[in-house]
Amino acid sequence: MNMKRRDFTGTVLAGVAAAMSPAIAQESKAGDRIDTHQHLWDLDLLSPAWLKRGEAPLGLRYWEEEYAQAIGKTPFKAVFMEIDMGWQKADLEADVILKLCRGGRSRTRAAILGGDPARAEFGDFLEKVGRDPRVRGFRRVLHSDETPKGYGLGATFLKHVRRVGELGKTFDLCMRPTELGDAVQMARECPDTRFIVDHCGNGDAKAFAQKLRPSWKKPAHGASEWSRQMEALSKMPNVYCKISGVIEPFPVGEWDTADIAPVVNFCLDAFGADRVVFGSNWPVCLLGGPLTAWVGSLEEILSARSVDFRNALWSGNARRIYRLPSDF
């Protein structure tokens, strides 16, 4: 992809020079990179119902070898992110992925597992796998047809998410950008659970464009609506933001760094240097372009930030927030 380079540094807000705490600086290592949102599927092992086998770009095999090719020379270590297998196959996903993590040879060294906290069965599943040191958290996708607005606010759901926090694990939030108010309420109801808002709250960067390109679909929300809700989330001390998922709403190759910078910079400024982590969302990111294009554009955006800020986002914050094993 031929990425256009624009001078967008003037859009960076006053939070650029935010000071790093000693603890964050200590956990951040120059050159160290952790991908907190790596999807893997071998359709003979893990085949979620939403994937159409053989249909490009996603209905293909995306396993360790493919990930290594996608990241090129960048030395990423990875946290597996559940792939919406459905609660009936949560045990299968856990068995396959945790075996991979324990093998000691994979870049994938920890996992965020899937499951449905709204179901009574989740309690038993949580107790069975929740004490495994390779399990760092859980997620239930909240933007499917099966999860209407308010799904995550049910009594059983909240009870199980509180238990996630008691076990020292995290809960990732992947939800419709117009329903982020539910996330604020969840964080308030579960103050001892750490929440990570995936994909910059699923903000559509096209909402910030002064003019839509002919090939772009209309954004599903307005810039001010999303900004207000993300600002509210950033005020919750137990909520963190994952810088990921921002190129996927665009047609492949029909975006550049300046198009995604407003969303990324808003999140970096709202949540601050110690509450943001990086996620590739590979291979789903292929809907918008190759992983190297996403990483390259993020590096350009981050060039206006301090070295400590960059190191914290690329690795230090992930170690602390997800409480990653020592071999990370």
C-alpha positions, 0 to 999 in steps of 0.5 A: 500500500502506498501510504501518503505522509502528511504533517498532522503533528499540529493535531496532537493535543496538550497531553503529549508531554505527559510525565511518566511515573517511575513504575511505568518507566521501569516496566517499559523497555526500549524496543520491546513490543507486545501485541495485546490483540492477536487473533489466531485460527486454524480452521481445522482446529478453531473455526468460529461460525462467523467465518466463511471458510475460503473467503478472503481475506478472513476465511483462511488459515491464520496461525503462528507462521502467518503471524510471523510473516505479517509482523516482519522484523518487528519483535512482537510478543503476543497475547491471544484474543478470543475469536468469538467461538461461542460459549459452547466452544469456550473449552475447546478454544481454551484447550487449544490456545493454552497448549500453544502458550505453554509450549514455550516456542510461540510468540503467543504467551498469554491469552484473553479467553472467550465466554459469556458471563451472562450464562450460569455456566460461565462461573464454572468455566471461570473457576476452571481456567481463571487460575491459569497464569497464562490466562490474563483475562476474558472477553464477550463481544457485545456488538453481535445480534445476540447481544442487544444494548444493555446485555452486559448490565444484567445481574449474572453478567456483572456478578461474573465480571466482578469475579473476574476482577477478584481473580486478578484478571481483566475484561476486554470490552468490544461494543458498539460505539453508540453504546459506550455508556453501558461500559461506563456503567459496567466499570462503575458496577465492577470497580475492582475489575480492570476493563480494556476498551478495545479498538478505541471504543470502535470509533470510526475515524471517518467521522472526523473527516471534513469530507468523505472520499467516494469509496468510503462508507458513511460512519456509523456515528458522529465524532462528538457523540463518540468523543463524549462517551470516550471522555466519560470512560477515560474518567473511570480509573479502572478503564484502559484503552486499546489502540487498535481497530482503527483502519478496519472501517476503511477500504483497503489502501483508501486511508492514510496516517492523517485519516486515523490520527484524530481518533488515535490522538484523542484516545492517547490524550484522554487516557494518558500515557499510563492507560493505553496499550497496543493491539494489532487486531490481526488478521481482522486488520487486513480488512483495512490493510496489512499489519505493517501499514497499521504499525507504520502509521501508528509509529508516525503518530507516536513520533510526536510523543516522548520516548517514555510514552512510546515505550509504555504504549508498546509494552510497559502498560501491557505488562502492568495492566494485564499482569503478564507472566515474567517470560514476557 
